[in-house]
Amino acid sequence: MGLIGDPIAQARTPAAINPIFAAHGADIACVPLHVPAKDLSVVWAGLKAMPNVVGFGITLPHKQSAVELCDSLNALAVRVGATNFVRRERDGSFRGYQFDGIAFVGGLLSRGIAVDNRDVLMIGAGGAAVAIAFALVEAGAESIVVFNRTLAKAEALAEAVNTDFGRSVAKAGNAEPKAGQLVINATSLGLKETDSHPLNPDLLQPGMTLAEVIAQPEFTKLLSLAKAKGVETHSGTHMINGQVGLMVDTICEIWG
């Protein structure tokens, strides 16, 4: 099993998933594969030509681009328009799945963090952000404000969510958290020590929750600053742990 992305050195999935494969007695190992965006279609064809590649996880920046390359998609990947996992079917075709949102919200709930009836500010509008927005609404979130450097992407995410659920629950807005909000950094900002913050840390206050999708580092600079201010914090490691279980089950269903 592979894990494709750019960058990929920060990936936690292989270390988390390989012991689970071993515990299942599955002769499967997950390895990270550095795949620049310009080479995705070429690498995809190579992976498909290797019969012992039973699947692969997908991380930034490929989650939306990969949709067009899959031979089939599960229902949630179709709804969201992004995939974060691909399984080789028995006939050799590649089927895309979407576990980002389910795993993210599951991680919040497992840590006792409220979602139901809560207002959300989400920074970012990529594939993971779209999936998380869908899962938040299904878990009862009251409203979602989406900020993205490219306004059109934030507006497109909000429109996709509102259209799917048949009501106005999401909108594009500014990166300005309000009292009691669940604030989510769904961007890659924080992977590197030199990255700028996705929002002004001075705006974070006790009563808010700051959640990351980034798992490595486990505590980003923004999370550390928020914790020092008395803000409830949530690492991206919890989303990764949730995804790993879903990936193992999906792979082992036919290859384990």
Secondary structure as a PSIPRED ss2 file (coil, helix, strand):
# PSIPRED VFORMAT (PSIPRED V4.0)

   1 M C   1.000  0.000  0.000
   2 G E   0.000  0.000  1.000
   3 L E   0.000  0.000  1.000
   4 I E   0.000  0.000  1.000
   5 G E   0.000  0.000  1.000
   6 D C   1.000  0.000  0.000
   7 P C   1.000  0.000  0.000
   8 I C   1.000  0.000  0.000
   9 A C   1.000  0.000  0.000
  10 Q C   1.000  0.000  0.000
  11 A C   1.000  0.000  0.000
  12 R C   1.000  0.000  0.000
  13 T H   0.000  1.000  0.000
  14 P H   0.000  1.000  0.000
  15 A H   0.000  1.000  0.000
  16 A H   0.000  1.000  0.000
  17 I H   0.000  1.000  0.000
  18 N H   0.000  1.000  0.000
  19 P H   0.000  1.000  0.000
  20 I H   0.000  1.000  0.000
  21 F H   0.000  1.000  0.000
  22 A H   0.000  1.000  0.000
  23 A H   0.000  1.000  0.000
  24 H C   1.000  0.000  0.000
  25 G C   1.000  0.000  0.000
  26 A C   1.000  0.000  0.000
  27 D C   1.000  0.000  0.000
  28 I C   1.000  0.000  0.000
  29 A C   1.000  0.000  0.000
  30 C C   1.000  0.000  0.000
  31 V E   0.000  0.000  1.000
  32 P E   0.000  0.000  1.000
  33 L E   0.000  0.000  1.000
  34 H E   0.000  0.000  1.000
  35 V C   1.000  0.000  0.000
  36 P C   1.000  0.000  0.000
  37 A H   0.000  1.000  0.000
  38 K H   0.000  1.000  0.000
  39 D H   0.000  1.000  0.000
  40 L H   0.000  1.000  0.000
  41 S H   0.000  1.000  0.000
  42 V H   0.000  1.000  0.000
  43 V H   0.000  1.000  0.000
  44 W H   0.000  1.000  0.000
  45 A H   0.000  1.000  0.000
  46 G H   0.000  1.000  0.000
  47 L H   0.000  1.000  0.000
  48 K H   0.000  1.000  0.000
  49 A C   1.000  0.000  0.000
  50 M C   1.000  0.000  0.000
  51 P C   1.000  0.000  0.000
  52 N C   1.000  0.000  0.000
  53 V C   1.000  0.000  0.000
  54 V C   1.000  0.000  0.000
  55 G E   0.000  0.000  1.000
  56 F E   0.000  0.000  1.000
  57 G E   0.000  0.000  1.000
  58 I E   0.000  0.000  1.000
  59 T C   1.000  0.000  0.000
  60 L C   1.000  0.000  0.000
  61 P C   1.000  0.000  0.000
  62 H C   1.000  0.000  0.000
  63 K C   1.000  0.000  0.000
  64 Q C   1.000  0.000  0.000
  65 S H   0.000  1.000  0.000
  66 A H   0.000  1.000  0.000
  67 V H   0.000  1.000  0.000
  68 E H   0.000  1.000  0.000
  69 L H   0.000  1.000  0.000
  70 C C   1.000  0.000  0.000
  71 D C   1.000  0.000  0.000
  72 S E   0.000  0.000  1.000
  73 L E   0.000  0.000  1.000
  74 N C   1.000  0.000  0.000
  75 A H   0.000  1.000  0.000
  76 L H   0.000  1.000  0.000
  77 A H   0.000  1.000  0.000
  78 V H   0.000  1.000  0.000
  79 R H   0.000  1.000  0.000
  80 V H   0.000  1.000  0.000
  81 G C   1.000  0.000  0.000
  82 A C   1.000  0.000  0.000
  83 T C   1.000  0.000  0.000
  84 N C   1.000  0.000  0.000
  85 F E   0.000  0.000  1.000
  86 V E   0.000  0.000  1.000
  87 R E   0.000  0.000  1.000
  88 R E   0.000  0.000  1.000
  89 E C   1.000  0.000  0.000
  90 R C   1.000  0.000  0.000
  91 D C   1.000  0.000  0.000
  92 G C   1.000  0.000  0.000
  93 S C   1.000  0.000  0.000
  94 F E   0.000  0.000  1.000
  95 R E   0.000  0.000  1.000
  96 G E   0.000  0.000  1.000
  97 Y E   0.000  0.000  1.000
  98 Q C   1.000  0.000  0.000
  99 F C   1.000  0.000  0.000
 100 D H   0.000  1.000  0.000
 101 G H   0.000  1.000  0.000
 102 I H   0.000  1.000  0.000
 103 A H   0.000  1.000  0.000
 104 F H   0.000  1.000  0.000
 105 V H   0.000  1.000  0.000
 106 G H   0.000  1.000  0.000
 107 G H   0.000  1.000  0.000
 108 L H   0.000  1.000  0.000
 109 L H   0.000  1.000  0.000
 110 S H   0.000  1.000  0.000
 111 R C   1.000  0.000  0.000
 112 G C   1.000  0.000  0.000
 113 I C   1.000  0.000  0.000
 114 A C   1.000  0.000  0.000
 115 V C   1.000  0.000  0.000
 116 D C   1.000  0.000  0.000
 117 N C   1.000  0.000  0.000
 118 R C   1.000  0.000  0.000
 119 D E   0.000  0.000  1.000
 120 V E   0.000  0.000  1.000
 121 L E   0.000  0.000  1.000
 122 M E   0.000  0.000  1.000
 123 I E   0.000  0.000  1.000
 124 G C   1.000  0.000  0.000
 125 A C   1.000  0.000  0.000
 126 G C   1.000  0.000  0.000
 127 G H   0.000  1.000  0.000
 128 A H   0.000  1.000  0.000
 129 A H   0.000  1.000  0.000
 130 V H   0.000  1.000  0.000
 131 A H   0.000  1.000  0.000
 132 I H   0.000  1.000  0.000
 133 A H   0.000  1.000  0.000
 134 F H   0.000  1.000  0.000
 135 A H   0.000  1.000  0.000
 136 L H   0.000  1.000  0.000
 137 V H   0.000  1.000  0.000
 138 E H   0.000  1.000  0.000
 139 A C   1.000  0.000  0.000
 140 G C   1.000  0.000  0.000
 141 A C   1.000  0.000  0.000
 142 E C   1.000  0.000  0.000
 143 S E   0.000  0.000  1.000
 144 I E   0.000  0.000  1.000
 145 V E   0.000  0.000  1.000
 146 V E   0.000  0.000  1.000
 147 F E   0.000  0.000  1.000
 148 N C   1.000  0.000  0.000
 149 R C   1.000  0.000  0.000
 150 T C   1.000  0.000  0.000
 151 L H   0.000  1.000  0.000
 152 A H   0.000  1.000  0.000
 153 K H   0.000  1.000  0.000
 154 A H   0.000  1.000  0.000
 155 E H   0.000  1.000  0.000
 156 A H   0.000  1.000  0.000
 157 L H   0.000  1.000  0.000
 158 A H   0.000  1.000  0.000
 159 E H   0.000  1.000  0.000
 160 A H   0.000  1.000  0.000
 161 V H   0.000  1.000  0.000
 162 N H   0.000  1.000  0.000
 163 T H   0.000  1.000  0.000
 164 D H   0.000  1.000  0.000
 165 F H   0.000  1.000  0.000
 166 G C   1.000  0.000  0.000
 167 R C   1.000  0.000  0.000
 168 S C   1.000  0.000  0.000
 169 V C   1.000  0.000  0.000
 170 A E   0.000  0.000  1.000
 171 K E   0.000  0.000  1.000
 172 A E   0.000  0.000  1.000
 173 G C   1.000  0.000  0.000
 174 N C   1.000  0.000  0.000
 175 A C   1.000  0.000  0.000
 176 E C   1.000  0.000  0.000
 177 P C   1.000  0.000  0.000
 178 K C   1.000  0.000  0.000
 179 A C   1.000  0.000  0.000
 180 G C   1.000  0.000  0.000
 181 Q C   1.000  0.000  0.000
 182 L E   0.000  0.000  1.000
 183 V E   0.000  0.000  1.000
 184 I E   0.000  0.000  1.000
 185 N E   0.000  0.000  1.000
 186 A C   1.000  0.000  0.000
 187 T C   1.000  0.000  0.000
 188 S C   1.000  0.000  0.000
 189 L C   1.000  0.000  0.000
 190 G C   1.000  0.000  0.000
 191 L C   1.000  0.000  0.000
 192 K C   1.000  0.000  0.000
 193 E C   1.000  0.000  0.000
 194 T C   1.000  0.000  0.000
 195 D C   1.000  0.000  0.000
 196 S C   1.000  0.000  0.000
 197 H C   1.000  0.000  0.000
 198 P C   1.000  0.000  0.000
 199 L C   1.000  0.000  0.000
 200 N C   1.000  0.000  0.000
 201 P H   0.000  1.000  0.000
 202 D H   0.000  1.000  0.000
 203 L H   0.000  1.000  0.000
 204 L C   1.000  0.000  0.000
 205 Q C   1.000  0.000  0.000
 206 P C   1.000  0.000  0.000
 207 G C   1.000  0.000  0.000
 208 M C   1.000  0.000  0.000
 209 T E   0.000  0.000  1.000
 210 L E   0.000  0.000  1.000
 211 A E   0.000  0.000  1.000
 212 E E   0.000  0.000  1.000
 213 V C   1.000  0.000  0.000
 214 I C   1.000  0.000  0.000
 215 A C   1.000  0.000  0.000
 216 Q C   1.000  0.000  0.000
 217 P C   1.000  0.000  0.000
 218 E C   1.000  0.000  0.000
 219 F C   1.000  0.000  0.000
 220 T C   1.000  0.000  0.000
 221 K H   0.000  1.000  0.000
 222 L H   0.000  1.000  0.000
 223 L H   0.000  1.000  0.000
 224 S H   0.000  1.000  0.000
 225 L H   0.000  1.000  0.000
 226 A H   0.000  1.000  0.000
 227 K H   0.000  1.000  0.000
 228 A H   0.000  1.000  0.000
 229 K C   1.000  0.000  0.000
 230 G C   1.000  0.000  0.000
 231 V C   1.000  0.000  0.000
 232 E E   0.000  0.000  1.000
 233 T E   0.000  0.000  1.000
 234 H E   0.000  0.000  1.000
 235 S C   1.000  0.000  0.000
 236 G C   1.000  0.000  0.000
 237 T H   0.000  1.000  0.000
 238 H H   0.000  1.000  0.000
 239 M H   0.000  1.000  0.000
 240 I H   0.000  1.000  0.000
 241 N H   0.000  1.000  0.000
 242 G H   0.000  1.000  0.000
 243 Q H   0.000  1.000  0.000
 244 V H   0.000  1.000  0.000
 245 G H   0.000  1.000  0.000
 246 L H   0.000  1.000  0.000
 247 M H   0.000  1.000  0.000
 248 V H   0.000  1.000  0.000
 249 D H   0.000  1.000  0.000
 250 T H   0.000  1.000  0.000
 251 I H   0.000  1.000  0.000
 252 C H   0.000  1.000  0.000
 253 E H   0.000  1.000  0.000
 254 I H   0.000  1.000  0.000
 255 W H   0.000  1.000  0.000
 256 G C   1.000  0.000  0.000
